[in-house]
Amino acid sequence: MKLLDVVALLEDLPEINLYRGQVGTIVEEYEAGIFEVEFSDSTGKAYALEMLTEKQLMILYHAPLSPEKILISA
């Protein structure tokens, strides 16, 4: 995962009002595997900015993936 990747949350975090499946963008990487993710509505207005770990996120892709990319991501 890297800066500006679009990601989805993999778990519910009710204490911060975020839930599995919500989509955000990585806006900062603090150290290996720890990211600041901005969650925005369909108009682009941010509604949450949270520090999350790589294990809490999955990258979303908007194009077909090559077999090499799938193996690297797994």
C-alpha distances in whole Angstrom, upper triangle without the diagonal:
4,7,9,7,9,9,12,13,14,17,20,20,24,25,22,23,20,20,18,17,17,14,13,11,8,11,11,9,12,12,9,8,10,9,12,11,14,16,19,22,23,25,22,23,21,22,19,17,16,14,12,10,8,11,12,9,9,7,10,12,15,16,18,15,17,18,16,13,14,15,11,9,12
4,6,6,9,10,14,15,17,20,22,22,25,26,23,24,21,22,20,19,18,15,13,10,7,9,8,7,11,11,10,9,10,9,11,11,13,16,18,21,22,24,20,22,19,21,19,16,16,14,13,12,10,14,14,12,12,10,12,13,16,17,19,17,19,20,18,15,16,18,14,13,16
4,6,9,11,14,16,18,21,23,22,25,25,22,23,20,22,21,19,18,15,12,8,5,6,6,7,11,12,12,12,11,9,9,9,11,14,16,19,20,21,18,19,17,19,17,14,14,13,13,13,12,16,16,13,14,11,13,14,16,18,21,19,21,23,21,18,19,21,18,16,19
4,6,9,13,15,18,20,22,22,25,25,22,22,19,20,20,18,16,12,9,6,5,6,8,10,14,15,15,14,14,11,10,9,10,12,13,16,17,18,14,16,15,17,16,14,14,14,14,15,14,17,16,13,13,10,11,12,14,16,19,18,21,23,21,18,19,21,19,17,20
4,6,10,13,15,18,20,20,23,24,21,22,18,19,17,15,14,11,9,6,6,8,10,11,15,16,15,13,13,11,11,9,11,12,14,17,17,19,16,18,16,18,16,15,15,15,13,14,12,15,14,11,10,7,8,9,11,13,16,15,18,20,18,15,16,18,16,13,16
4,7,10,13,16,18,18,21,23,20,19,16,16,14,12,11,7,6,5,7,10,12,13,17,18,17,15,15,12,12,9,10,10,11,13,14,16,13,16,14,16,15,14,14,15,13,14,13,15,13,10,9,6,6,8,9,13,15,15,18,20,20,16,16,19,17,14,17
4,7,9,12,14,15,18,20,17,17,13,13,11,9,8,6,5,6,7,11,13,13,16,17,16,13,13,11,11,8,10,10,12,14,15,18,15,17,15,15,14,13,13,13,11,12,10,11,10,6,5,4,5,9,11,14,16,16,19,20,20,16,16,18,17,13,15
4,6,9,11,13,15,18,15,15,11,10,7,5,6,4,6,9,10,14,16,16,19,19,18,15,15,13,13,10,11,10,12,14,15,18,16,17,15,15,13,14,13,14,11,12,11,11,8,6,5,7,7,11,13,16,18,17,21,22,22,18,17,19,18,15,16
4,6,8,9,12,14,13,12,8,7,5,5,6,7,8,11,11,15,16,16,18,19,18,14,14,12,12,10,11,10,13,15,17,19,18,18,15,14,12,13,11,12,9,10,10,9,6,5,7,9,10,14,17,20,21,21,24,24,24,21,19,21,20,16,17
4,7,10,13,15,14,14,10,8,5,6,8,10,12,14,14,18,19,18,20,20,18,15,15,14,15,13,15,14,17,18,20,23,21,22,19,18,16,16,14,14,11,11,10,8,5,5,7,10,12,15,18,21,22,21,23,23,23,20,18,20,19,15,15
4,6,9,12,12,11,9,6,4,8,9,12,13,16,17,20,20,20,21,21,20,16,16,15,16,14,16,14,18,19,21,24,23,22,20,18,15,16,14,14,11,11,12,9,6,8,10,14,15,19,22,24,25,24,27,27,27,24,22,23,22,19,18
4,6,9,9,8,6,4,5,9,9,12,14,17,18,21,21,22,22,23,23,19,18,17,17,15,16,14,17,18,20,23,22,21,19,16,14,15,13,14,12,13,15,13,9,11,14,17,18,21,24,27,28,27,30,30,31,27,25,27,26,22,22
4,6,6,6,5,6,8,11,11,13,14,17,17,19,20,20,20,22,22,18,16,16,15,14,15,13,16,18,21,23,22,20,17,14,12,13,11,12,11,13,15,13,10,12,15,18,19,23,25,29,30,30,32,33,32,29,28,29,28,24,24
4,5,5,6,7,10,13,12,15,16,19,20,22,23,23,23,25,25,22,20,19,18,16,16,15,17,18,21,23,22,20,18,14,13,14,13,15,14,16,19,17,14,16,19,21,22,26,28,31,33,33,36,36,36,33,31,32,31,28,28
4,6,8,10,13,16,15,17,17,20,20,22,22,23,22,24,25,22,19,18,17,16,17,15,18,19,23,24,23,21,18,14,12,14,12,14,14,16,19,18,15,17,20,23,24,28,30,33,35,35,38,38,38,34,33,34,33,29,29
4,6,9,12,14,12,15,14,17,17,18,19,20,20,22,23,20,17,16,14,13,13,12,14,16,20,21,19,17,14,11,8,10,9,11,12,15,18,17,14,15,19,21,22,26,28,31,33,33,36,36,36,32,31,33,31,28,28
4,7,10,12,10,13,14,17,18,19,21,22,22,24,25,22,20,18,16,14,13,11,13,14,17,19,18,16,13,10,9,11,11,14,14,17,19,18,15,16,19,21,21,25,26,30,32,32,35,36,36,32,31,33,32,28,28
4,7,9,7,10,11,14,15,17,19,20,21,22,23,19,17,16,14,12,11,9,12,13,16,18,17,15,13,10,8,10,10,12,11,14,16,15,12,12,15,17,17,21,23,26,28,28,31,32,32,29,27,29,28,24,25
4,6,6,10,11,15,17,19,21,21,22,24,23,20,18,17,16,13,14,11,13,14,16,19,18,18,15,13,12,13,12,14,13,15,16,15,11,11,13,16,16,20,22,25,26,26,30,30,31,27,25,27,27,23,23
4,6,9,11,15,16,19,21,21,22,23,22,19,18,17,17,14,15,12,15,15,17,20,20,20,17,15,14,15,14,15,13,14,14,13,9,9,11,13,14,17,19,22,23,23,26,27,27,24,22,24,23,20,20
4,6,10,13,15,18,20,21,23,24,23,19,19,17,17,14,14,11,13,13,15,18,17,18,16,15,14,16,15,16,14,15,15,14,11,9,10,11,11,14,16,19,20,21,24,25,25,22,20,23,22,18,19
4,7,10,13,16,18,19,21,23,22,19,18,16,15,11,11,8,9,10,12,15,14,14,12,11,11,12,12,15,13,15,15,15,11,10,11,12,11,15,16,19,22,22,25,27,27,23,22,25,24,20,21
4,7,10,13,16,17,20,21,21,18,17,14,13,9,9,6,8,9,10,13,12,13,11,11,11,12,12,14,13,15,14,15,12,9,10,10,9,12,13,17,19,20,23,25,25,21,20,23,22,18,20
4,7,9,12,14,17,18,18,16,14,11,10,6,5,4,7,9,11,13,11,12,9,10,9,9,10,12,11,13,13,15,12,9,10,10,10,13,14,18,20,20,24,25,25,21,21,24,22,18,20
4,6,9,11,14,16,17,14,13,10,8,5,5,7,8,12,13,14,11,12,10,12,11,10,11,12,11,13,13,15,13,10,11,9,10,12,14,17,20,20,23,24,24,20,20,23,21,18,20
4,6,8,11,13,13,11,10,6,6,4,6,9,12,15,17,18,14,15,13,14,12,10,10,10,10,11,11,14,12,10,11,10,12,14,16,19,21,20,23,24,23,19,20,22,19,17,19
4,7,10,13,14,13,11,7,6,6,7,10,12,16,17,18,14,14,12,14,12,9,10,10,11,13,13,17,15,14,15,14,15,17,19,21,24,23,26,28,26,22,24,25,22,20,23
4,6,9,11,11,9,6,5,7,9,13,15,19,21,21,18,18,15,17,14,10,10,9,10,12,12,16,15,14,16,15,17,19,21,24,26,25,27,28,26,23,24,25,22,20,23
4,6,7,8,6,4,6,9,12,15,18,22,24,25,21,21,18,19,16,13,12,9,10,10,10,14,14,13,15,14,17,19,22,24,26,24,26,27,25,21,23,23,20,18,21
4,7,8,6,6,8,11,14,17,20,24,27,27,24,23,20,21,17,14,12,9,10,10,12,15,15,15,17,18,21,23,26,28,29,28,29,30,27,24,26,26,22,21,23
4,6,5,7,10,13,17,20,23,27,29,30,26,26,23,24,20,17,14,11,11,10,11,14,15,15,17,18,21,23,26,28,29,27,28,28,26,23,24,24,20,19,21
4,6,8,12,14,18,21,24,27,29,31,27,28,24,25,22,18,16,12,11,9,9,12,14,14,15,16,19,21,24,26,27,24,25,25,22,20,21,20,17,16,18
4,7,10,12,16,18,22,25,27,29,25,26,22,23,19,16,14,10,8,6,5,8,10,10,12,13,17,19,22,24,25,22,24,24,22,19,19,19,16,14,15
4,7,10,13,16,19,23,25,27,23,23,20,20,16,13,10,7,6,5,6,9,10,10,13,14,17,20,23,25,27,25,26,27,25,22,22,22,19,17,18
4,6,10,13,16,19,22,23,20,20,16,17,13,10,8,5,5,6,7,11,10,10,12,13,15,18,21,23,25,24,26,27,25,21,22,23,20,17,19
4,7,10,13,17,19,20,17,16,13,13,10,7,5,4,6,9,10,13,12,11,14,14,16,19,21,24,26,25,28,29,27,24,24,26,23,20,22
4,6,10,13,16,17,14,14,10,11,8,6,5,6,7,10,11,13,11,10,12,12,14,17,19,22,24,23,26,28,26,23,23,25,22,19,21
4,6,10,13,14,10,10,7,8,6,4,7,9,10,13,14,17,14,12,14,14,15,17,19,22,25,25,28,29,29,25,25,27,25,22,24
4,7,10,11,9,8,6,6,5,6,8,11,12,15,16,17,14,12,14,14,14,17,18,21,24,25,28,30,29,25,25,28,26,23,24
4,7,8,5,5,4,6,7,9,12,15,16,19,19,21,18,16,17,16,15,18,18,21,25,26,29,31,31,27,27,30,28,25,27
4,5,5,5,6,7,10,12,15,18,19,22,22,23,20,18,19,18,17,19,18,22,25,27,30,32,33,29,29,32,30,27,29
4,6,7,9,11,13,16,18,21,22,24,24,25,22,20,20,19,16,18,17,20,24,25,29,31,32,29,28,32,31,27,29
4,6,9,11,14,16,19,22,23,26,26,28,25,22,22,21,19,20,19,23,26,28,32,34,35,31,31,34,33,30,32
4,6,9,12,13,16,19,20,23,23,25,22,20,20,19,18,19,18,22,25,27,30,33,33,29,29,32,31,28,30
4,6,9,11,15,18,20,23,24,26,22,21,22,21,20,22,21,25,28,30,33,35,35,31,32,35,33,30,32
4,6,8,11,14,16,19,21,22,19,18,19,19,19,21,21,25,28,29,32,34,34,30,30,33,31,28,30
4,7,10,14,15,19,20,22,18,18,19,20,20,22,23,27,30,30,34,35,35,31,31,34,32,28,30
4,6,10,12,15,17,19,15,15,17,18,19,22,23,26,29,29,33,34,33,30,29,32,30,26,28
4,7,10,13,15,17,14,14,17,17,18,21,23,26,29,29,32,33,32,28,28,30,28,25,27
4,6,10,13,14,11,12,15,16,18,21,23,27,29,28,31,32,31,27,27,29,26,23,25
4,7,10,12,10,11,14,16,18,21,24,27,29,28,30,31,29,26,26,27,24,21,23
4,7,8,6,8,11,13,16,19,22,25,27,25,27,28,27,23,23,24,21,18,19
4,5,5,7,10,12,16,19,22,24,26,24,26,26,24,21,21,21,19,16,17
4,5,5,8,10,13,16,20,22,22,20,22,22,20,17,17,17,15,12,13
4,6,8,11,14,17,21,23,23,21,23,22,21,18,17,17,16,13,12
4,7,11,13,17,20,22,23,22,24,24,23,20,19,20,18,15,15
4,7,10,13,16,19,20,18,21,21,21,17,16,18,16,12,13
4,6,10,13,15,16,15,17,18,17,14,13,15,13,10,11
4,7,10,12,13,12,15,16,16,12,11,14,12,9,11
4,7,9,11,11,14,16,16,13,12,15,14,11,13
4,6,8,8,12,14,14,11,11,14,14,11,14
4,7,9,13,15,17,13,14,17,17,15,17
4,6,10,13,14,12,12,16,16,15,17
4,7,10,12,10,10,14,15,14,15
4,6,8,6,7,10,11,10,12
4,5,5,7,9,10,11,13
4,5,5,6,9,10,11
4,5,5,6,9,10
4,5,5,6,9
4,6,5,6
4,5,5
4,6
4
